[in-house]
Amino acid sequence: KANQIDLVKMLFFILKHLWLLVLCAELGFGAFYMYMTRRMPETYTATGTMYVSSYNPEYIDDEYTRPGDLSSASQLIKTLLVVVKRDSVMSKVADRVSETHPGIDAGMVSSSLSMESVSETGVVAVKSTTLEAQLSADIANAVMEIAPEEIVRAVGVGNVDIMDYAVVPVLPNEKKAVFSSLKYGAAAGAAFAVVLLALLYIL
């Protein structure tokens, strides 16, 4: 019973010094922002989407996707990742992008590229991350324009349609990450204030 009373009094003691809690939260917010913005270089990610189906329009006449298409498409996406990452494909993408961005080679394109299925569907997201917003969009779009022909040629069946071209990103990835995680800095500062006030009360 005595411990319960002490905890209640300690809670009121902390609330009476709420200004310190707010101050520490603000300091934690600011310190975390400065740390994150200084340690992370600015990069930009552009994302486009394609739809991968397991049928080939040359072999069937119906205009709808069959129930088994999506399950087969998930395997086709895995094949697409391997096919697109080949040196010959990366070289084609680099040749196209280098027309507006001199000095770009296949290795730079490959290192900037990532691809993933969206929610285990037949939709695949093509992402390119570089130090330049326009370059990221150009690489992603070049990959989506070259990939359909390569996947059909390599697999023999399947169809790849571009859903959305990549747009030039406005904010760098780091600012997005900082803005979404600043709450952790504020929470750490507030937690420090709570512990400090609890120790002061006990002492």
TORPA-4810 file (N, C-alpha, C, O; in nm, 3 decimals):
<nodes>
NODE_1_0.083_-0.120_0.000_0.000_0.000_0.000_0.087_0.125_0.000_0.057_0.222_-0.069_K
NODE_2_0.193_0.121_0.077_0.285_0.235_0.083_0.350_0.257_-0.053_0.368_0.371_-0.097_A
NODE_3_0.386_0.146_-0.119_0.448_0.158_-0.251_0.352_0.219_-0.352_0.393_0.298_-0.437_N
NODE_4_0.224_0.183_-0.344_0.124_0.239_-0.434_0.113_0.390_-0.414_0.104_0.465_-0.511_Q
NODE_5_0.113_0.434_-0.289_0.104_0.577_-0.259_0.227_0.649_-0.313_0.216_0.758_-0.369_I
NODE_6_0.345_0.587_-0.298_0.468_0.648_-0.347_0.465_0.662_-0.500_0.510_0.762_-0.554_D
NODE_7_0.414_0.561_-0.567_0.407_0.567_-0.712_0.314_0.679_-0.758_0.343_0.748_-0.856_L
NODE_8_0.204_0.695_-0.688_0.111_0.802_-0.723_0.176_0.938_-0.701_0.164_1.028_-0.785_V
NODE_9_0.244_0.952_-0.588_0.311_1.079_-0.560_0.421_1.106_-0.662_0.441_1.220_-0.705_K
NODE_10_0.492_1.001_-0.700_0.597_1.018_-0.798_0.539_1.062_-0.932_0.597_1.145_-1.002_M
NODE_11_0.422_1.006_-0.968_0.358_1.045_-1.093_0.321_1.192_-1.091_0.342_1.263_-1.189_L
NODE_12_0.266_1.238_-0.978_0.230_1.380_-0.967_0.356_1.468_-0.969_0.354_1.580_-1.022_F
NODE_13_0.463_1.417_-0.912_0.589_1.492_-0.912_0.639_1.510_-1.056_0.686_1.618_-1.093_F
NODE_14_0.628_1.403_-1.136_0.670_1.411_-1.277_0.582_1.507_-1.354_0.630_1.587_-1.434_I
NODE_15_0.450_1.500_-1.329_0.357_1.588_-1.398_0.378_1.735_-1.361_0.357_1.824_-1.443_L
NODE_16_0.421_1.759_-1.239_0.447_1.897_-1.197_0.568_1.954_-1.271_0.581_2.075_-1.285_K
NODE_17_0.655_1.865_-1.317_0.773_1.909_-1.391_0.761_1.870_-1.539_0.857_1.829_-1.604_H
NODE_18_0.640_1.884_-1.589_0.613_1.847_-1.727_0.697_1.929_-1.826_0.728_1.882_-1.935_L
NODE_19_0.732_2.049_-1.787_0.812_2.135_-1.875_0.948_2.071_-1.908_0.999_2.086_-2.018_W
NODE_20_1.005_1.999_-1.808_1.133_1.934_-1.831_1.118_1.819_-1.929_1.205_1.795_-2.012_L
NODE_21_1.006_1.747_-1.918_0.981_1.637_-2.010_0.968_1.688_-2.153_1.023_1.630_-2.246_L
NODE_22_0.894_1.800_-2.169_0.877_1.858_-2.303_1.010_1.909_-2.357_1.040_1.892_-2.475_V
NODE_23_1.089_1.971_-2.270_1.219_2.023_-2.312_1.311_1.911_-2.359_1.376_1.923_-2.463_L
NODE_24_1.318_1.803_-2.284_1.403_1.690_-2.322_1.355_1.625_-2.451_1.436_1.578_-2.531_C
NODE_25_1.223_1.620_-2.470_1.169_1.564_-2.594_1.212_1.649_-2.713_1.248_1.596_-2.818_A
NODE_26_1.207_1.782_-2.696_1.249_1.871_-2.805_1.399_1.858_-2.832_1.441_1.858_-2.947_E
NODE_27_1.478_1.847_-2.726_1.622_1.831_-2.744_1.654_1.698_-2.814_1.740_1.693_-2.902_L
NODE_28_1.585_1.593_-2.775_1.604_1.464_-2.841_1.564_1.469_-2.987_1.630_1.410_-3.072_G
NODE_29_1.455_1.539_-3.015_1.408_1.557_-3.152_1.515_1.628_-3.236_1.548_1.583_-3.346_F
NODE_30_1.567_1.738_-3.183_1.667_1.815_-3.256_1.798_1.741_-3.273_1.858_1.745_-3.381_G
NODE_31_1.843_1.673_-3.168_1.970_1.599_-3.175_1.960_1.485_-3.276_2.053_1.460_-3.352_A
NODE_32_1.847_1.416_-3.276_1.829_1.305_-3.369_1.825_1.355_-3.512_1.879_1.291_-3.602_F
NODE_33_1.761_1.470_-3.534_1.753_1.527_-3.668_1.892_1.563_-3.720_1.926_1.532_-3.834_Y
NODE_34_1.972_1.628_-3.637_2.107_1.667_-3.677_2.193_1.546_-3.706_2.271_1.545_-3.802_M
NODE_35_2.180_1.443_-3.622_2.259_1.321_-3.640_2.224_1.252_-3.771_2.312_1.212_-3.846_Y
NODE_36_2.094_1.239_-3.798_2.050_1.167_-3.917_2.085_1.242_-4.045_2.127_1.181_-4.143_M
NODE_37_2.068_1.374_-4.045_2.094_1.451_-4.166_2.242_1.460_-4.199_2.278_1.475_-4.316_T
NODE_38_2.328_1.453_-4.099_2.472_1.464_-4.123_2.537_1.332_-4.164_2.634_1.332_-4.240_R
NODE_39_2.486_1.222_-4.114_2.552_1.094_-4.139_2.502_1.026_-4.266_2.567_0.932_-4.314_R
NODE_40_2.390_1.070_-4.322_2.333_1.001_-4.437_2.344_1.086_-4.563_2.293_1.198_-4.565_M
NODE_41_2.410_1.037_-4.667_2.416_1.111_-4.793_2.277_1.113_-4.860_2.198_1.020_-4.842_P
NODE_42_2.249_1.216_-4.934_2.119_1.228_-4.999_2.112_1.140_-5.123_2.192_1.156_-5.216_E
NODE_43_2.017_1.050_-5.125_1.991_0.966_-5.242_1.844_0.977_-5.279_1.760_1.014_-5.196_T
NODE_44_1.814_0.946_-5.403_1.677_0.954_-5.453_1.635_0.821_-5.513_1.711_0.759_-5.587_Y
NODE_45_1.515_0.777_-5.480_1.462_0.652_-5.534_1.340_0.680_-5.620_1.244_0.742_-5.574_T
NODE_46_1.345_0.635_-5.744_1.231_0.646_-5.835_1.173_0.506_-5.855_1.248_0.409_-5.869_A
NODE_47_1.041_0.496_-5.857_0.975_0.366_-5.866_0.872_0.364_-5.977_0.788_0.453_-5.988_T
NODE_48_0.879_0.261_-6.059_0.778_0.236_-6.161_0.721_0.097_-6.140_0.780_0.016_-6.068_G
NODE_49_0.607_0.068_-6.200_0.544_-0.063_-6.181_0.510_-0.128_-6.314_0.475_-0.061_-6.411_T
NODE_50_0.522_-0.260_-6.317_0.485_-0.339_-6.433_0.396_-0.453_-6.389_0.402_-0.497_-6.274_M
NODE_51_0.312_-0.501_-6.480_0.230_-0.618_-6.451_0.282_-0.736_-6.531_0.299_-0.727_-6.652_Y
NODE_52_0.307_-0.845_-6.462_0.361_-0.966_-6.524_0.254_-1.074_-6.522_0.207_-1.113_-6.415_V
NODE_53_0.216_-1.124_-6.638_0.118_-1.232_-6.647_0.185_-1.355_-6.705_0.283_-1.345_-6.778_S
NODE_54_0.131_-1.471_-6.673_0.197_-1.595_-6.712_0.155_-1.645_-6.849_0.206_-1.747_-6.896_S
NODE_55_0.063_-1.575_-6.913_0.023_-1.623_-7.046_0.087_-1.538_-7.154_0.135_-1.427_-7.128_Y
NODE_56_0.086_-1.590_-7.273_0.137_-1.518_-7.388_0.019_-1.487_-7.481_-0.049_-1.581_-7.524_N
NODE_57_-0.008_-1.362_-7.512_-0.122_-1.327_-7.596_-0.120_-1.396_-7.732_-0.224_-1.408_-7.797_P
NODE_58_-0.003_-1.441_-7.777_0.006_-1.506_-7.907_-0.055_-1.646_-7.904_-0.091_-1.702_-8.008_E
NODE_59_-0.067_-1.704_-7.782_-0.112_-1.842_-7.772_-0.257_-1.854_-7.727_-0.315_-1.963_-7.740_Y
NODE_60_-0.319_-1.749_-7.675_-0.457_-1.757_-7.629_-0.535_-1.639_-7.683_-0.478_-1.535_-7.718_I
NODE_61_-0.666_-1.657_-7.690_-0.750_-1.553_-7.748_-0.831_-1.477_-7.644_-0.875_-1.365_-7.670_D
NODE_62_-0.851_-1.536_-7.524_-0.934_-1.469_-7.424_-0.860_-1.347_-7.369_-0.738_-1.346_-7.360_D
NODE_63_-0.937_-1.243_-7.332_-0.880_-1.116_-7.290_-0.879_-1.099_-7.139_-0.856_-0.989_-7.090_E
NODE_64_-0.902_-1.206_-7.065_-0.899_-1.194_-6.920_-0.789_-1.281_-6.863_-0.741_-1.373_-6.930_Y
NODE_65_-0.749_-1.252_-6.741_-0.644_-1.329_-6.674_-0.704_-1.451_-6.608_-0.800_-1.440_-6.532_T
NODE_66_-0.650_-1.565_-6.636_-0.700_-1.689_-6.577_-0.662_-1.699_-6.430_-0.564_-1.636_-6.389_R
NODE_67_-0.738_-1.777_-6.347_-0.711_-1.787_-6.203_-0.570_-1.831_-6.171_-0.513_-1.788_-6.071_P
NODE_68_-0.512_-1.917_-6.255_-0.378_-1.967_-6.227_-0.267_-1.873_-6.266_-0.150_-1.899_-6.239_G
NODE_69_-0.303_-1.762_-6.331_-0.200_-1.673_-6.383_-0.117_-1.609_-6.274_0.005_-1.597_-6.287_D
NODE_70_-0.181_-1.567_-6.163_-0.108_-1.495_-6.059_-0.006_-1.584_-5.990_0.105_-1.540_-5.961_L
NODE_71_-0.043_-1.711_-5.964_0.053_-1.800_-5.899_0.171_-1.827_-5.990_0.285_-1.834_-5.944_S
NODE_72_0.143_-1.841_-6.120_0.252_-1.860_-6.215_0.333_-1.733_-6.232_0.454_-1.737_-6.254_S
NODE_73_0.265_-1.618_-6.221_0.333_-1.490_-6.237_0.435_-1.467_-6.127_0.537_-1.403_-6.150_A
NODE_74_0.408_-1.517_-6.006_0.504_-1.499_-5.898_0.636_-1.567_-5.930_0.742_-1.516_-5.896_S
NODE_75_0.629_-1.684_-5.997_0.750_-1.751_-6.040_0.814_-1.675_-6.157_0.937_-1.670_-6.169_Q
NODE_76_0.730_-1.618_-6.242_0.780_-1.543_-6.355_0.855_-1.418_-6.311_0.952_-1.377_-6.374_L
NODE_77_0.808_-1.358_-6.200_0.875_-1.238_-6.147_1.016_-1.273_-6.101_1.109_-1.195_-6.123_I
NODE_78_1.031_-1.388_-6.036_1.164_-1.430_-5.993_1.257_-1.446_-6.113_1.375_-1.409_-6.109_K
NODE_79_1.201_-1.502_-6.220_1.280_-1.516_-6.341_1.313_-1.379_-6.399_1.423_-1.358_-6.450_T
NODE_80_1.217_-1.287_-6.390_1.237_-1.152_-6.441_1.353_-1.083_-6.371_1.433_-1.014_-6.434_L
NODE_81_1.364_-1.103_-6.241_1.473_-1.041_-6.165_1.608_-1.089_-6.215_1.702_-1.011_-6.228_L
NODE_82_1.616_-1.219_-6.242_1.742_-1.277_-6.288_1.774_-1.229_-6.429_1.888_-1.195_-6.460_V
NODE_83_1.672_-1.228_-6.514_1.693_-1.188_-6.653_1.736_-1.042_-6.663_1.829_-1.010_-6.736_V
NODE_84_1.669_-0.956_-6.591_1.697_-0.812_-6.600_1.836_-0.779_-6.546_1.899_-0.685_-6.593_V
NODE_85_1.883_-0.856_-6.449_2.014_-0.828_-6.388_2.131_-0.879_-6.473_2.247_-0.860_-6.435_K
NODE_86_2.104_-0.942_-6.585_2.213_-0.989_-6.669_2.294_-0.873_-6.724_2.242_-0.763_-6.744_R
NODE_87_2.422_-0.898_-6.747_2.511_-0.792_-6.796_2.464_-0.734_-6.929_2.474_-0.613_-6.951_D
NODE_88_2.413_-0.820_-7.017_2.370_-0.772_-7.148_2.254_-0.674_-7.137_2.247_-0.575_-7.210_S
NODE_89_2.162_-0.702_-7.044_2.047_-0.613_-7.024_2.091_-0.483_-6.959_2.048_-0.374_-6.998_V
NODE_90_2.177_-0.495_-6.859_2.226_-0.375_-6.791_2.303_-0.286_-6.888_2.300_-0.163_-6.877_M
NODE_91_2.372_-0.347_-6.982_2.446_-0.269_-7.081_2.351_-0.192_-7.172_2.377_-0.077_-7.207_S
NODE_92_2.240_-0.258_-7.211_2.140_-0.189_-7.294_2.081_-0.070_-7.220_2.063_0.038_-7.278_K
NODE_93_2.051_-0.090_-7.092_1.994_0.019_-7.011_2.096_0.132_-6.998_2.062_0.249_-7.011_V
NODE_94_2.222_0.096_-6.973_2.326_0.197_-6.957_2.346_0.277_-7.086_2.367_0.398_-7.082_A
NODE_95_2.340_0.208_-7.200_2.356_0.277_-7.328_2.246_0.380_-7.349_2.271_0.490_-7.399_D
NODE_96_2.123_0.344_-7.311_2.012_0.436_-7.329_2.021_0.554_-7.233_1.998_0.669_-7.271_R
NODE_97_2.054_0.525_-7.107_2.060_0.631_-7.007_2.178_0.723_-7.030_2.171_0.842_-7.001_V
NODE_98_2.288_0.668_-7.082_2.409_0.749_-7.102_2.391_0.857_-7.207_2.473_0.948_-7.217_S
NODE_99_2.283_0.849_-7.285_2.257_0.953_-7.383_2.229_1.087_-7.316_2.263_1.192_-7.370_E
NODE_100_2.167_1.082_-7.200_2.137_1.205_-7.124_2.223_1.217_-6.998_2.230_1.324_-6.938_T
NODE_101_2.287_1.106_-6.959_2.372_1.107_-6.840_2.506_1.042_-6.876_2.526_0.924_-6.847_H
NODE_102_2.596_1.115_-6.937_2.725_1.059_-6.980_2.802_0.999_-6.862_2.800_1.052_-6.751_P
NODE_103_2.870_0.888_-6.890_2.952_0.826_-6.786_2.884_0.713_-6.713_2.947_0.646_-6.631_G
NODE_104_2.756_0.690_-6.740_2.684_0.580_-6.673_2.721_0.448_-6.740_2.716_0.436_-6.863_I
NODE_105_2.757_0.349_-6.659_2.789_0.218_-6.715_2.698_0.111_-6.655_2.616_0.140_-6.568_D
NODE_106_2.712_-0.012_-6.703_2.626_-0.122_-6.661_2.637_-0.150_-6.512_2.537_-0.181_-6.447_A
NODE_107_2.758_-0.139_-6.458_2.776_-0.164_-6.315_2.702_-0.064_-6.229_2.644_-0.102_-6.127_G
NODE_108_2.704_0.062_-6.268_2.633_0.164_-6.192_2.482_0.142_-6.198_2.411_0.161_-6.099_M
NODE_109_2.434_0.102_-6.315_2.290_0.075_-6.330_2.249_-0.042_-6.242_2.149_-0.035_-6.172_V
NODE_110_2.328_-0.150_-6.247_2.296_-0.270_-6.171_2.295_-0.244_-6.020_2.209_-0.293_-5.948_S
NODE_111_2.393_-0.166_-5.974_2.401_-0.138_-5.830_2.288_-0.049_-5.782_2.253_-0.052_-5.663_S
NODE_112_2.230_0.029_-5.872_2.122_0.119_-5.831_1.985_0.052_-5.836_1.888_0.105_-5.783_S
NODE_113_1.978_-0.064_-5.900_1.849_-0.125_-5.932_1.805_-0.227_-5.828_1.884_-0.307_-5.779_L
NODE_114_1.677_-0.223_-5.795_1.614_-0.326_-5.712_1.474_-0.349_-5.765_1.410_-0.257_-5.817_S
NODE_115_1.425_-0.473_-5.752_1.293_-0.508_-5.801_1.225_-0.599_-5.701_1.291_-0.683_-5.638_M
NODE_116_1.095_-0.584_-5.686_1.021_-0.667_-5.590_0.875_-0.676_-5.632_0.821_-0.586_-5.696_E
NODE_117_0.812_-0.786_-5.594_0.670_-0.801_-5.622_0.591_-0.719_-5.520_0.634_-0.702_-5.406_S
NODE_118_0.477_-0.671_-5.560_0.393_-0.589_-5.474_0.285_-0.677_-5.412_0.194_-0.724_-5.480_V
NODE_119_0.296_-0.699_-5.281_0.197_-0.776_-5.206_0.170_-0.913_-5.268_0.056_-0.959_-5.271_S
NODE_120_0.277_-0.977_-5.317_0.268_-1.113_-5.372_0.169_-1.121_-5.487_0.100_-1.222_-5.502_E
NODE_121_0.160_-1.017_-5.567_0.074_-1.017_-5.685_0.160_-1.023_-5.809_0.282_-1.040_-5.801_T
NODE_122_0.096_-1.010_-5.924_0.170_-1.008_-6.049_0.230_-0.873_-6.080_0.284_-0.854_-6.189_G
NODE_123_0.220_-0.779_-5.987_0.275_-0.645_-6.008_0.417_-0.640_-5.950_0.439_-0.681_-5.836_V
NODE_124_0.511_-0.591_-6.029_0.649_-0.581_-5.984_0.690_-0.435_-5.985_0.665_-0.362_-6.081_V
NODE_125_0.753_-0.393_-5.876_0.802_-0.256_-5.863_0.948_-0.251_-5.903_1.030_-0.328_-5.853_A
NODE_126_0.979_-0.161_-5.993_1.116_-0.140_-6.039_1.168_-0.013_-5.974_1.114_0.095_-5.996_V
NODE_127_1.274_-0.026_-5.893_1.325_0.088_-5.819_1.471_0.114_-5.854_1.551_0.022_-5.870_K
NODE_128_1.503_0.241_-5.867_1.641_0.282_-5.890_1.678_0.390_-5.790_1.605_0.487_-5.773_S
NODE_129_1.791_0.372_-5.723_1.836_0.466_-5.620_1.974_0.519_-5.658_2.070_0.443_-5.668_T
NODE_130_1.981_0.650_-5.679_2.108_0.715_-5.712_2.117_0.847_-5.638_2.030_0.882_-5.558_T
NODE_131_2.225_0.921_-5.665_2.244_1.052_-5.603_2.171_1.163_-5.676_2.166_1.276_-5.628_L
NODE_132_2.112_1.132_-5.793_2.041_1.231_-5.872_1.897_1.185_-5.896_1.874_1.071_-5.936_E
NODE_133_1.802_1.273_-5.871_1.661_1.239_-5.884_1.625_1.202_-6.028_1.559_1.101_-6.052_A
NODE_134_1.670_1.282_-6.124_1.638_1.257_-6.264_1.701_1.127_-6.313_1.639_1.053_-6.389_Q
NODE_135_1.824_1.100_-6.271_1.892_0.977_-6.310_1.818_0.854_-6.260_1.805_0.756_-6.332_L
NODE_136_1.770_0.860_-6.137_1.695_0.746_-6.082_1.572_0.716_-6.165_1.544_0.600_-6.196_S
NODE_137_1.497_0.821_-6.202_1.377_0.802_-6.283_1.412_0.749_-6.421_1.343_0.662_-6.473_A
NODE_138_1.518_0.800_-6.481_1.558_0.757_-6.615_1.599_0.609_-6.617_1.565_0.536_-6.710_D
NODE_139_1.672_0.566_-6.515_1.713_0.426_-6.508_1.593_0.334_-6.492_1.581_0.234_-6.562_I
NODE_140_1.503_0.368_-6.400_1.385_0.285_-6.377_1.300_0.274_-6.503_1.253_0.166_-6.537_A
NODE_141_1.280_0.385_-6.573_1.199_0.383_-6.694_1.267_0.307_-6.807_1.200_0.237_-6.883_N
NODE_142_1.399_0.320_-6.819_1.471_0.245_-6.922_1.462_0.096_-6.897_1.446_0.018_-6.991_A
NODE_143_1.472_0.056_-6.772_1.460_-0.087_-6.738_1.321_-0.138_-6.775_1.309_-0.247_-6.831_V
NODE_144_1.216_-0.061_-6.746_1.081_-0.107_-6.775_1.054_-0.113_-6.925_0.973_-0.195_-6.970_M
NODE_145_1.120_-0.031_-7.003_1.101_-0.034_-7.147_1.178_-0.149_-7.212_1.136_-0.201_-7.315_E
NODE_146_1.290_-0.188_-7.153_1.373_-0.294_-7.210_1.335_-0.432_-7.156_1.347_-0.532_-7.226_I
NODE_147_1.289_-0.438_-7.031_1.261_-0.566_-6.964_1.157_-0.652_-7.035_1.181_-0.773_-7.047_A
NODE_148_1.042_-0.599_-7.083_0.941_-0.688_-7.143_0.995_-0.775_-7.256_0.969_-0.895_-7.260_P
NODE_149_1.069_-0.715_-7.346_1.124_-0.792_-7.459_1.221_-0.898_-7.411_1.223_-1.010_-7.463_E
NODE_150_1.302_-0.864_-7.310_1.402_-0.959_-7.259_1.337_-1.076_-7.187_1.381_-1.190_-7.203_E
NODE_151_1.233_-1.050_-7.108_1.171_-1.159_-7.032_1.098_-1.255_-7.125_1.103_-1.376_-7.104_I
NODE_152_1.030_-1.203_-7.226_0.961_-1.290_-7.321_1.061_-1.372_-7.400_1.038_-1.490_-7.427_V
NODE_153_1.172_-1.310_-7.437_1.275_-1.380_-7.512_1.340_-1.490_-7.428_1.368_-1.599_-7.479_R
NODE_154_1.362_-1.464_-7.300_1.431_-1.560_-7.214_1.340_-1.674_-7.170_1.383_-1.789_-7.165_A
NODE_155_1.214_-1.643_-7.139_1.123_-1.743_-7.084_1.044_-1.813_-7.193_1.013_-1.931_-7.181_V
NODE_156_1.012_-1.741_-7.300_0.936_-1.801_-7.408_0.787_-1.777_-7.397_0.718_-1.776_-7.498_G
NODE_157_0.737_-1.760_-7.275_0.595_-1.726_-7.254_0.590_-1.611_-7.155_0.689_-1.576_-7.092_V
NODE_158_0.473_-1.556_-7.143_0.455_-1.448_-7.047_0.439_-1.315_-7.116_0.478_-1.298_-7.231_G
NODE_159_0.382_-1.221_-7.044_0.358_-1.089_-7.098_0.385_-0.987_-6.989_0.343_-1.006_-6.875_N
NODE_160_0.456_-0.879_-7.022_0.490_-0.775_-6.925_0.438_-0.642_-6.977_0.475_-0.598_-7.085_V
NODE_161_0.352_-0.578_-6.898_0.294_-0.449_-6.937_0.334_-0.343_-6.834_0.329_-0.367_-6.713_D
NODE_162_0.373_-0.227_-6.884_0.406_-0.115_-6.795_0.277_-0.055_-6.741_0.187_-0.020_-6.817_I
NODE_163_0.268_-0.045_-6.609_0.151_0.015_-6.545_0.173_0.164_-6.519_0.093_0.247_-6.561_M
NODE_164_0.282_0.196_-6.452_0.312_0.336_-6.420_0.461_0.360_-6.441_0.545_0.288_-6.389_D
NODE_165_0.491_0.463_-6.518_0.630_0.502_-6.534_0.679_0.571_-6.406_0.600_0.628_-6.331_Y
NODE_166_0.808_0.564_-6.382_0.867_0.630_-6.265_0.867_0.781_-6.285_0.894_0.830_-6.395_A
NODE_167_0.837_0.854_-6.180_0.843_1.000_-6.183_0.965_1.046_-6.104_1.016_0.974_-6.019_V
NODE_168_1.010_1.165_-6.134_1.128_1.219_-6.065_1.093_1.246_-5.919_1.003_1.326_-5.891_V
NODE_169_1.163_1.182_-5.824_1.133_1.205_-5.682_1.165_1.348_-5.640_1.262_1.407_-5.688_P
NODE_170_1.084_1.403_-5.551_1.102_1.540_-5.504_1.193_1.545_-5.382_1.286_1.626_-5.375_V
NODE_171_1.165_1.458_-5.285_1.243_1.456_-5.161_1.345_1.344_-5.164_1.315_1.235_-5.214_L
NODE_172_1.464_1.367_-5.111_1.561_1.257_-5.098_1.514_1.155_-4.997_1.435_1.187_-4.908_P
NODE_173_1.560_1.033_-5.010_1.518_0.926_-4.920_1.549_0.957_-4.775_1.472_0.923_-4.686_N
NODE_174_1.662_1.024_-4.752_1.705_1.049_-4.615_1.607_1.140_-4.541_1.581_1.119_-4.423_E
NODE_175_1.553_1.241_-4.610_1.458_1.329_-4.544_1.329_1.255_-4.512_1.269_1.277_-4.407_K
NODE_176_1.288_1.167_-4.602_1.170_1.086_-4.575_1.194_0.999_-4.452_1.108_0.988_-4.365_K
NODE_177_1.312_0.937_-4.447_1.345_0.850_-4.333_1.355_0.930_-4.205_1.310_0.885_-4.099_A
NODE_178_1.416_1.050_-4.214_1.431_1.134_-4.095_1.296_1.177_-4.043_1.269_1.168_-3.923_V
NODE_179_1.210_1.225_-4.132_1.079_1.273_-4.090_0.996_1.162_-4.027_0.921_1.185_-3.932_F
NODE_180_1.009_1.040_-4.080_0.930_0.929_-4.028_0.985_0.872_-3.898_0.914_0.802_-3.826_S
NODE_181_1.111_0.902_-3.867_1.172_0.844_-3.747_1.209_0.945_-3.640_1.267_0.909_-3.538_S
NODE_182_1.176_1.074_-3.662_1.208_1.174_-3.560_1.134_1.150_-3.430_1.178_1.193_-3.323_L
NODE_183_1.023_1.080_-3.439_0.945_1.050_-3.318_1.028_0.968_-3.219_1.007_0.976_-3.098_K
NODE_184_1.122_0.888_-3.271_1.204_0.807_-3.180_1.300_0.896_-3.100_1.327_0.868_-2.983_Y
NODE_185_1.351_1.002_-3.163_1.436_1.095_-3.091_1.359_1.167_-2.982_1.408_1.183_-2.871_G
NODE_186_1.236_1.211_-3.015_1.153_1.278_-2.917_1.116_1.184_-2.803_1.116_1.223_-2.686_A
NODE_187_1.085_1.058_-2.837_1.048_0.959_-2.734_1.167_0.930_-2.643_1.150_0.913_-2.522_A
NODE_188_1.288_0.924_-2.700_1.407_0.898_-2.619_1.432_1.014_-2.522_1.465_0.992_-2.405_A
NODE_189_1.415_1.137_-2.571_1.432_1.253_-2.483_1.330_1.255_-2.371_1.364_1.283_-2.256_G
NODE_190_1.204_1.224_-2.403_1.100_1.221_-2.300_1.126_1.110_-2.199_1.105_1.129_-2.079_A
NODE_191_1.171_0.994_-2.247_1.201_0.883_-2.156_1.315_0.920_-2.061_1.311_0.887_-1.942_A
NODE_192_1.415_0.989_-2.114_1.526_1.034_-2.029_1.476_1.127_-1.920_1.519_1.117_-1.805_F
NODE_193_1.384_1.217_-1.955_1.328_1.311_-1.856_1.250_1.236_-1.749_1.260_1.271_-1.631_A
NODE_194_1.174_1.136_-1.787_1.095_1.058_-1.691_1.187_0.987_-1.592_1.164_0.988_-1.471_V
NODE_195_1.293_0.924_-1.645_1.388_0.853_-1.558_1.458_0.951_-1.464_1.475_0.923_-1.346_V
NODE_196_1.497_1.065_-1.517_1.564_1.166_-1.434_1.473_1.216_-1.322_1.517_1.228_-1.208_L
NODE_197_1.350_1.246_-1.354_1.257_1.295_-1.253_1.225_1.188_-1.151_1.209_1.218_-1.032_L
NODE_198_1.217_1.062_-1.193_1.191_0.952_-1.100_1.309_0.938_-1.003_1.288_0.918_-0.884_A
NODE_199_1.431_0.949_-1.053_1.548_0.942_-0.967_1.553_1.058_-0.870_1.586_1.041_-0.752_L
NODE_200_1.520_1.179_-0.918_1.518_1.296_-0.830_1.415_1.278_-0.719_1.441_1.313_-0.604_L
NODE_201_1.298_1.223_-0.753_1.196_1.200_-0.652_1.241_1.100_-0.546_1.223_1.120_-0.426_Y
NODE_202_1.303_0.990_-0.596_1.348_0.885_-0.503_1.458_0.938_-0.411_1.459_0.909_-0.291_I
NODE_203_1.551_1.016_-0.469_1.660_1.069_-0.389_1.613_1.177_-0.291_1.693_1.232_-0.216_L
</nodes>
